[in-house]
Amino acid sequence: MVRSKTTKTKTGARKTASSGRRTTRSKTAAPAPRRRAAPGISRIDQEATRTHGYFVRLGYERTAQGTWRPRHRAFFGDASYGGKTKALRAAKEWLAEVIGED
């Protein structure tokens, strides 16, 4: 196994002797990538109003006033469905059912 020699430069970057490339070290860990539930499903967490759950919107249409609103919408609260996982599962099932009707 061959190891390359590593040295530090004045700026604190690391320079590898074998490749000549500089690599910088991050002082903080990169944030974990956000996981999306599904297109059309949004997570709602509002401490002030004690609202926690998933809001599902699908099929936007223009109203008589000229504004846009979702044709299908529903809220799946954590407390009503027994936790985040069950609320998300119910939201996905409802979304699949609505998509099947259209």
N, C-alpha and C positions, 0 to 999 in steps of 0.2 A: 504494500500500500504506500503510495507516494503522497506526501503532504506538501502543500504549497506554503511558503513563508508569508505571513501576514504582518504588515506594519501599519502604523497610524500616521496620518498626515497632520499638518498644522490645524486643519479645520475639524479634525476628529473623525474624518472619513477613513474607512479601512481600505487598504490597497493590497491586492494579492500579487505576489511576485510573479506567479506563473502566467496569469492572464492580463495583468495590467489594468483590470477594471476596478473601479471604486464602488464600494457599497456603503450606504449610510444606514445607520441603525436608528430605528424609531424609538423615541423615548417613552411612548405610550403604545399599548397594544392596539391593533386595529380593531374597530368595532365589528361585532359579528354581523353578517349580512342579515337583513330583515327578511322574514319569511312571509310571503303573501298567502292569504287563505285561498282565494280564488278570485278571478275577475268578477267584479260586481259585489263582492263581500268586503265590508270595511269594519274594522275593530273600533268600538266606541268605549272610551274610558274617561268619564267625567266625574272627578271626585266631588266637585261642588254640588252636583245634582244627584250623586250616587247612582249614576247610570253606567253600567258595565255590560257589554254584550256585542253582538254582531248585527250590523245593519246591511240588508241586502237590497240592491236597486238593480232594475233590469228594464230595458226597452223604453228609452226616452221618447216623449212625444210633446208636440207643441200644444199649449192650452189656448183657450179662446182669447185670453189677454196677450198672447204672443210669447209667453215665457215657456221654458222647457221644464218638464218634470218627469220622473220615472213612471212608467205605466204600471210596473209591479214593484212593490216595496214591502218589506217586513222587518221587524226587529226581533232578535232572539237574545233575550237577557240571560246572563249567567245564573242568576238566582232562580229564574223560572225553569231552566233546563238542567240545573244541578251542576254547574261549573262551566269553565271555558270550553273544554273539549266537547262536552255534550251539546253546548249551544252552537259551536261551529259545525258539528256533525248535522244538527237539525237544519242549520242554515244551508249547508251544501245539499241536503236532501230536498229541501223546499226549492232551491234554485234549479236542481235537476228536474223536478216535477214541473215547474213553470216553463222551463225551456222545452220540455217534452210536449206541452200544450200548444206552443206557438207554431 
